[in-house]
Amino acid sequence: MPYVNIKITREGVTAEQKARLIQGATQLLVDVLGKNPKTTVVVIDEVDTDNWGVGGESVTVRRARGE
């Protein structure tokens, strides 16, 4: 049973976009590894930008600078 965990920052991702991520990740495992889509689990975790760091800074700080 494949398990895929997608982590994204919480910045207004729509339900439709999440559905497309789930469908796409599932299909990728079918196409590349021949996995059964009925047993493939995809979880999307949305992380606040204050809790996601890059280069020693939070994404919140980086976004405020326009990065």
TAMOMO-V555215 format. One record per pair of residues at least 6 apart in sequence whose ideal C-beta (glycine too) atoms are under 8 Angstrom apart, sorted by the first residue. I is the first residue (numbers start at 1). J is the second residue. D is the distance in whole Angstrom. If there is no record, write none. Layout:
i/j/d
I/J/D
I/J/D
This chain:
i/j/d
1/39/5
1/40/7
1/41/7
2/29/5
2/33/7
2/35/5
2/39/7
2/40/5
2/41/7
3/41/5
3/43/7
4/25/5
4/26/8
4/29/7
4/40/7
4/41/7
4/42/5
4/43/7
5/43/5
5/45/7
6/21/6
6/25/7
6/42/7
6/43/7
6/44/5
6/45/7
7/44/8
7/45/5
7/47/6
8/44/7
8/45/7
8/46/6
8/47/7
9/46/7
9/47/6
9/48/8
9/49/5
9/52/5
9/59/6
10/46/4
10/47/6
10/48/5
10/49/7
11/49/7
13/46/7
18/44/5
21/42/7
21/44/6
22/42/5
22/44/7
25/40/8
25/42/5
26/37/5
26/40/5
26/42/6
27/37/7
29/35/4
29/37/8
29/40/5
30/36/8
30/37/5
30/40/8
49/58/6
49/59/4
49/60/4
49/63/6
50/58/5
50/59/8
50/60/5
51/58/7
52/58/7
52/59/5
53/59/7
54/62/6
55/62/8
